[in-house]
């Protein structure tokens, strides 16, 4: 391996260390309460080196979100490829998303809503995604990954309509967009303290998330 290859590998490893360290501290203390100095110290880097990789704490937050979106997209693509019929692909995609939701402690809506320290970062992301702030380059990358995830759902729906496992009157594009926005709105609602309303009715975020998936699947299945 040449010197340049080794240098690039070390740079990427350092970047991943920063992301993992920041994600852990954000989850423990909250985004607003975590200074860049603390992240640099925990990652065993100088503050100057940290800023060479990420120009601001907001950019670091979006980089973490982007990393998780890449992981989610990979899970969804693998799940879809392993299924046969269109409705099976949709079910596999939803199952993959649900696993991601449960396993990724920082970004899962249930975990984020139960820990007030995690809500402030979700609010920050919502602030950017609602267009109330000048568009951030990392936000654009996140939007691109979200679009590719939506495309996976659209393709699965199209296959289902073609193979007869999904009702033919379903519009794949509109269906994917409608359901995708419902999920995003639900997650945003939870990040704004929506669990108080759920608890008042005796529900957990996880229960409603699962129920929402079931409703979606049953609305697609073609009657025999």
C-alpha positions in Angstrom: 0.0 0.0 0.0 1.4 3.4 -1.0 1.8 6.4 1.3 -1.1 8.2 -0.3 -3.5 5.2 0.2 -2.4 4.9 3.8 -2.9 8.6 4.4 -6.5 8.5 3.0 -7.3 5.4 5.0 -6.1 7.0 8.2 -8.1 10.1 7.4 -11.3 8.2 6.9 -10.7 6.2 10.1 -10.3 9.5 12.0 -13.5 10.8 10.5 -15.4 7.7 11.6 -14.0 8.0 15.1 -15.2 11.6 15.3 -18.7 10.6 14.1 -19.0 7.7 16.5 -17.7 9.8 19.4 -20.0 12.7 18.7 -23.0 10.5 18.3 -22.3 8.9 21.7 -21.8 12.2 23.5 -24.9 13.8 21.8 -27.0 10.9 23.0 -25.6 11.2 26.6 -25.6 14.9 27.0 -27.7 16.4 24.2 -26.6 18.4 21.2 -27.0 21.8 22.8 -24.9 20.9 25.9 -22.0 19.3 24.0 -19.2 21.7 23.0 -16.9 20.8 20.1 -14.0 20.9 22.6 -15.4 17.9 24.4 -15.9 16.0 21.2 -12.3 16.7 20.2 -11.0 15.6 23.6 -13.0 12.4 23.7 -11.8 11.6 20.1 -8.2 12.3 21.3 -7.8 15.1 18.7 -7.0 18.8 18.9 -9.9 21.2 18.3 -8.1 22.5 15.2 -8.0 19.0 13.8 -11.7 18.4 14.5 -12.6 21.6 12.6 -10.6 20.4 9.6 -13.1 17.6 9.3 -16.3 19.4 10.3 -16.7 23.2 10.2 -19.4 23.3 12.8 -21.4 21.2 15.3 -24.4 21.5 12.9 -22.4 20.0 10.1 -21.3 17.2 12.4 -24.9 16.5 13.3 -25.9 16.2 9.6 -22.9 14.0 8.9 -24.1 11.6 11.7 -27.6 11.6 10.2 -26.2 11.0 6.7 -24.1 8.0 8.0 -27.3 6.5 9.5 -29.2 7.1 6.3 -26.6 5.2 4.4 -26.9 2.3 6.8 -30.7 2.3 6.5 -30.5 2.4 2.7 -28.2 -0.6 2.7 -30.5 -2.6 5.0 -33.5 -1.7 2.8 -31.8 -2.6 -0.5 -30.6 -6.0 0.8 -34.0 -6.8 2.2 -35.8 -5.9 -1.0 -33.4 -7.9 -3.2 -34.0 -11.0 -1.0 -37.8 -11.0 -1.6 -39.6 -12.2 -4.7 -43.1 -10.6 -5.2 -43.7 -6.9 -4.9 -45.8 -7.1 -1.7 -43.0 -9.2 -0.2 -40.5 -6.6 -1.1 -42.6 -3.9 0.5 -43.0 -6.0 3.7 -39.2 -6.7 3.7 -38.5 -3.0 3.4 -40.8 -2.1 6.2 -39.3 -4.8 8.4 -35.8 -3.5 7.7 -36.9 0.0 8.6 -38.4 -1.3 11.8 -35.2 -3.1 12.7 -33.2 0.0 12.0 -35.7 2.0 14.2 -35.2 -0.4 17.1 -31.5 -0.9 16.8 -30.1 2.6 16.3 -30.4 4.1 19.7 -29.8 7.7 18.7 -32.1 8.0 15.7 -34.9 5.7 16.6 -38.0 7.8 17.4 -38.9 5.7 20.5 -35.5 6.2 22.1 -35.2 9.8 21.1 -38.6 10.6 22.5 -37.8 8.9 25.8 -34.6 10.8 26.4 -35.0 14.6 26.5 -31.2 15.0 25.7 -31.8 13.4 22.3 -34.8 15.6 21.3 -32.8 18.8 20.7 -30.8 17.3 17.8 -34.0 15.9 16.2 -35.4 19.5 16.5 -32.3 20.8 14.8 -32.7 18.4 11.9 -36.4 19.2 11.6 -35.5 22.9 11.6 -33.3 22.4 8.5 -35.6 20.0 6.7 -38.6 22.3 7.1 -36.8 24.9 5.1 -36.5 27.4 7.9 -32.8 27.7 7.5 -30.4 28.3 4.6 -29.9 24.9 3.0 -26.8 23.1 4.4 -24.6 21.0 2.0 -25.0 17.9 4.3 -28.7 18.4 4.3 -28.7 18.1 0.5 -26.8 14.8 0.9 -29.4 13.6 3.4 -32.2 14.5 1.0 -30.5 12.5 -1.8 -30.3 9.4 0.4 -33.9 9.8 1.5 -34.9 10.0 -2.2 -33.1 6.8 -3.0 -34.8 5.1 -0.1 -38.2 6.3 -1.4 -37.2 5.0 -4.9 -36.7 1.5 -3.4 -40.3 1.6 -2.1 -41.6 2.9 -5.4 -39.9 0.1 -7.3 -41.3 -2.5 -4.9 -44.8 -1.1 -5.3 -44.4 -1.1 -9.1 -43.3 -4.7 -9.1 -46.3 -5.6 -6.9 -48.7 -4.0 -9.3 -47.2 -5.8 -12.2 -47.1 -9.2 -10.6 -50.6 -8.9 -9.1 -49.7 -9.0 -5.5 -50.6 -5.3 -5.0 -53.9 -3.7 -6.1 -53.6 -2.3 -9.6 -55.3 1.0 -8.8 -52.4 1.9 -6.5 -50.2 4.7 -7.7 -46.6 3.7 -6.6 -45.2 7.2 -6.6 -48.0 8.8 -4.7 -48.3 5.9 -2.3 -44.6 5.9 -1.4 -44.6 9.7 -1.0 -47.7 9.7 1.1 -46.5 6.9 3.4 -43.0 8.3 3.6 -44.3 11.7 4.7 -46.5 10.1 7.3 -43.6 8.3 8.8 -41.4 11.5 8.8 -44.3 13.5 10.4 -44.7 10.9 13.0 -41.0 10.9 13.9 -41.0 14.8 13.9 -44.0 14.7 16.2 -42.2 12.4 18.6 -39.1 14.6 18.6 -41.3 17.5 19.6 -42.6 15.7 22.8 -45.5 13.9 21.2 -45.0 10.9 23.5 -46.9 12.8 26.2 -50.1 12.6 24.0 -49.4 8.9 23.3 -48.9 8.0 26.9 -52.2 9.8 27.8 -54.0 7.3 25.6 -52.1 4.3 26.8 -49.9 3.8 23.7 -46.2 3.6 23.1 -44.5 5.0 20.0 -43.3 1.5 19.1 -46.9 0.2 19.2 -48.2 2.9 16.8 -45.2 2.6 14.6 -45.9 -1.1 14.2 -49.6 -0.5 13.7 -48.9 2.1 11.0 -46.9 -0.5 9.1 -49.7 -3.0 9.3 -52.3 -0.5 8.1 -50.1 0.3 5.1 -49.6 -3.3 4.1 -53.2 -4.2 4.4 -54.2 -1.2 2.2 -52.0 -2.6 -0.6 -52.9 -6.3 -0.7 -55.0 -7.3 -3.6 -58.1 -9.3 -2.6 -58.3 -12.8 -4.0 
